[in-house]
Amino acid sequence: MFNRSRLRPDLKAIGLRIRILRGDVRQQDFARELGLSQSQLSKVERGRIAPTLEVLLAISNRFGKSLDWIVRGAE
C-alpha cells in the first residue's frame, strides 16, 4: 500500500532550514536573488507555500547544501 502522508513535505521545516541558510542576509535581498518577491520568500520561510524546484536548486547551489538536506533535513 502506498502511503501518501509520508510523501508530504514538512513546509515549516523546509522554511526553517531556508531561513537558517539565509542567515543575516536581508529577506528582501535574498528574495531578489532567487527571483521572488519578499512576501513570497516570507511565505516559504513560514511554511505557508512550497518553494519551487528552481528556488530549491538556487538555494542548494548558493549554500552548497543538498536538496535532501533542504527538503528532508537529511545529510
C-alpha positions in Angstrom: 0.0 0.0 0.0 1.3 3.4 -1.0 1.3 5.9 2.0 0.9 9.4 0.7 1.3 11.0 4.1 4.9 10.0 4.2 5.5 11.9 0.9 4.1 15.2 2.2 6.9 17.7 2.8 7.0 19.5 6.1 6.8 23.0 4.7 7.6 24.6 8.1 10.8 22.6 8.5 11.8 23.4 4.9 11.2 27.1 5.6 13.2 27.0 8.8 16.2 25.4 7.0 16.0 28.1 4.3 15.8 30.8 7.0 18.9 29.3 8.7 20.8 29.2 5.5 19.8 32.8 4.7 21.5 33.9 8.0 22.0 37.7 8.2 21.1 38.3 4.5 18.1 40.6 4.3 15.0 38.8 3.2 14.4 41.3 0.5 17.9 40.9 -0.9 17.7 37.1 -0.8 14.3 37.1 -2.4 15.6 39.3 -5.3 18.5 36.9 -5.8 16.0 34.0 -6.0 13.7 35.8 -8.4 10.9 36.1 -5.7 9.1 38.9 -4.0 9.9 39.5 -0.4 6.4 38.4 0.5 6.8 35.1 -1.4 10.0 34.3 0.4 8.4 35.1 3.7 5.6 32.7 2.9 8.1 30.0 2.0 10.1 30.6 5.2 6.9 30.4 7.3 5.8 27.2 5.7 2.8 28.7 4.0 3.8 27.8 0.5 6.2 25.3 -1.0 9.3 26.6 -2.8 9.6 25.7 -6.4 12.2 23.3 -7.7 14.0 26.2 -9.3 14.2 28.0 -5.9 15.4 24.9 -4.1 18.1 24.4 -6.7 19.2 28.0 -6.4 19.4 27.8 -2.6 21.3 24.4 -2.9 23.8 25.9 -5.3 24.3 29.1 -3.3 25.0 27.4 0.0 26.4 24.1 -1.1 23.7 22.2 0.7 22.0 19.1 -0.8 18.4 19.2 -1.9 17.9 16.3 0.5 19.0 18.4 3.5 16.9 21.4 2.5 13.7 19.3 1.9 14.1 16.5 4.5 16.9 17.6 6.8 19.0 14.6 5.9 22.7 14.9 5.2 
